[in-house]
């Protein structure tokens, strides 16, 4: 059994000196990937809804093409995706190793995931509100911004929270194959060098990060949900 008073915890330089830099890398990966996912996944989800059946501008061919791309992106396991797009990652950041490189596959994997959550949230907006805006002469852009996105805001934030939490777990997998962060530390020291205290510390920090993300997401949803 491992006790806090044991030297494995208090004197292990990996824990006392290495965990904070690893945590910073995990946070940077998550924050950057989340920002890029929001920028790419939100408009993609809006397009899926707008071009779908009952949307503002139904376009079956476009909707099927977008849906196929999203489904393929969601069906690929992250580790396979990360390896498959190594050439693209090198083209974007100049390397396939390190936390900066991990942001690319993290974003590519999360965009289709969040896009579907956006589409689902927009579907829950009452059609009567959209019809009322159309009767008042609102343009499609105004309806999207002032009706669809405004009414679906709580669901969009909840979906983003779910996506960010998924990204935290993806960063751990990315770290296991050279992506840096807590995953790399857990693999290099906790697994390869049998330092169970390092593994436990990495898991605890990941759990804390997830809990904080969930708490912030729930708080924002409560603040903006006026139903």
C-alpha positions in Angstrom: 0.0 0.0 0.0 1.2 3.5 -0.8 1.0 6.2 1.9 1.4 9.9 1.5 4.2 9.8 4.0 6.2 7.4 1.9 9.3 8.6 0.1 7.7 7.4 -3.2 5.3 10.3 -3.0 7.3 13.0 -1.2 10.7 12.4 -2.7 9.8 11.3 -6.2 11.1 14.1 -8.5 8.6 13.0 -11.2 5.7 13.9 -8.9 7.2 16.9 -7.2 8.8 18.5 -10.3 7.4 16.8 -13.4 3.6 16.7 -12.8 3.0 20.4 -13.1 4.7 20.8 -16.6 2.8 17.6 -17.7 -0.5 19.1 -16.3 0.2 22.3 -18.2 0.7 20.4 -21.4 -2.6 18.5 -20.9 -4.4 21.8 -20.2 -2.9 23.5 -23.3 -3.8 20.6 -25.5 -7.4 20.5 -24.2 -7.9 24.3 -24.4 -6.5 24.7 -27.9 -8.3 21.7 -29.2 -11.6 22.8 -27.6 -11.3 26.3 -29.2 -10.6 24.8 -32.6 -13.4 22.3 -32.1 -15.9 25.0 -31.3 -14.8 27.0 -34.4 -15.2 24.0 -36.7 -17.9 22.0 -35.0 -20.4 24.7 -34.4 -20.8 25.9 -38.1 -20.7 22.2 -39.3 -23.5 21.3 -36.9 -25.5 24.3 -38.1 -25.0 23.2 -41.7 -26.2 19.7 -40.8 -29.3 21.1 -39.3 -30.1 23.8 -41.9 -29.6 21.4 -44.9 -31.4 18.5 -43.2 -35.1 17.6 -43.5 -37.2 20.4 -42.1 -34.2 22.8 -42.0 -34.2 26.3 -43.3 -32.6 25.3 -46.6 -33.1 21.5 -47.1 -30.4 20.1 -49.4 -30.5 16.3 -49.3 -27.3 15.8 -51.3 -25.3 18.3 -49.3 -26.7 16.9 -46.0 -25.8 13.3 -46.9 -22.3 14.3 -47.9 -21.7 16.2 -44.7 -23.3 13.4 -42.7 -21.0 10.9 -44.3 -17.9 12.9 -43.4 -19.1 13.4 -39.8 -20.0 9.7 -39.4 -16.6 8.6 -40.7 -14.8 11.0 -38.4 -16.8 9.8 -35.4 -16.3 6.1 -36.2 -12.5 6.2 -36.2 -10.8 5.2 -32.9 -8.7 8.1 -31.8 -5.4 6.2 -31.8 -6.0 5.1 -35.4 -7.0 8.6 -36.4 -3.9 10.0 -34.8 -1.6 7.7 -36.7 -3.5 8.0 -40.0 -3.2 11.8 -40.2 0.5 12.0 -39.2 1.4 13.5 -42.6 -1.2 16.2 -42.2 -0.1 16.8 -38.6 3.5 17.3 -39.8 2.3 19.6 -42.5 0.4 21.8 -40.0 2.8 22.0 -37.1 6.1 20.6 -38.6 6.3 17.6 -36.3 4.2 14.5 -35.2 5.5 14.4 -31.6 4.8 16.7 -28.6 1.7 18.3 -27.3 1.5 20.8 -30.1 1.3 18.0 -32.7 -1.4 16.3 -30.6 -3.7 19.3 -30.9 -4.2 18.5 -34.6 -5.7 14.9 -34.3 -7.5 16.0 -31.1 -9.3 18.7 -33.1 -9.9 16.5 -36.2 -11.5 13.9 -34.0 -13.6 16.2 -31.8 -15.1 18.4 -34.6 -17.5 15.7 -35.9 -18.3 14.6 -32.4 -19.4 18.1 -31.4 -21.1 18.8 -34.7 -23.6 16.0 -34.1 -24.2 17.4 -30.6 -24.9 20.8 -32.1 -27.2 19.3 -34.7 -29.1 17.5 -31.9 -29.4 20.7 -29.8 -30.8 22.7 -32.7 -33.4 20.1 -33.5 -34.8 20.6 -30.0 -35.7 24.2 -30.8 -39.5 24.6 -31.2 -40.4 24.9 -34.9 -43.0 27.4 -34.0 -40.3 29.9 -33.0 -38.6 29.6 -36.3 -41.9 30.0 -38.2 -42.7 33.1 -36.2 -39.4 34.6 -37.1 -39.9 33.8 -40.7 -43.4 35.4 -40.7 -41.7 38.6 -39.2 -39.4 38.7 -42.2 -36.2 37.6 -40.5 -33.4 36.4 -42.8 -31.9 32.9 -42.6 -28.8 34.3 -40.9 -30.9 36.2 -38.3 -33.0 33.0 -37.6 -29.8 31.0 -37.1 -28.2 33.6 -34.8 -31.2 35.0 -32.9 -33.5 31.9 -32.8 -31.7 28.6 -33.3 -28.4 29.4 -31.5 -30.0 31.6 -28.9 -32.6 29.0 -27.9 -30.3 26.1 -28.1 -27.5 27.8 -26.1 -27.9 25.6 -23.0 -27.7 22.4 -25.0 -24.7 23.8 -27.0 -22.8 24.5 -23.8 -23.7 21.1 -22.4 -22.5 19.5 -25.6 -19.3 21.5 -25.5 -18.7 20.4 -21.9 -19.1 16.7 -22.9 -16.7 17.3 -25.8 -14.1 18.9 -23.6 -14.2 16.0 -21.2 -13.8 13.6 -24.1 -10.8 15.6 -25.2 -9.2 15.3 -21.7 -9.4 11.5 -22.1 -8.0 11.8 -25.7 -5.0 13.7 -24.4 -4.1 10.8 -22.2 -4.2 8.5 -25.2 -2.2 10.9 -27.2 0.4 11.1 -24.5 0.8 7.4 -24.6 2.1 7.6 -28.1 4.3 10.7 -27.8 1.8 13.5 -27.4 3.1 14.8 -24.1 1.1 15.7 -21.0 -0.1 13.5 -18.2 -0.6 10.6 -20.5 3.0 10.6 -21.5 4.2 10.9 -17.9 1.9 8.0 -16.8 3.1 5.8 -19.6 6.8 6.7 -19.3 7.1 6.4 -15.5 4.0 4.8 -14.2 3.9 1.9 -16.7 7.3 1.5 -18.3 9.2 2.1 -15.0 6.6 0.5 -12.7 6.2 3.7 -10.6 2.7 3.2 -9.5 2.7 6.4 -7.5 3.2 8.4 -10.7 0.4 6.5 -12.3 -1.9 7.3 -9.4 -1.0 10.9 -9.4 -1.6 11.3 -13.1 -5.1 9.6 -12.7 -6.0 11.9 -9.8 -5.0 15.0 -11.7 -7.0 13.9 -14.8 -10.1 13.3 -12.6 -9.7 16.7 -11.0 -9.5 18.3 -14.4 -12.7 16.5 -15.6 -14.5 17.5 -12.4 -13.6 21.1 -12.8 -14.7 21.1 -16.5 -18.0 19.6 -15.6 -18.6 22.0 -12.7 -17.9 25.0 -14.9 -20.0 23.7 -17.8 -23.0 23.0 -15.4 -22.6 26.5 -13.9 -22.7 28.2 -17.3 -25.7 26.1 -18.4 -27.7 27.1 -15.3 -26.8 30.7 -15.9 -28.0 30.8 -19.5 -31.0 28.5 -19.2 -34.1 30.6 -18.6 -36.7 27.9 -19.2 
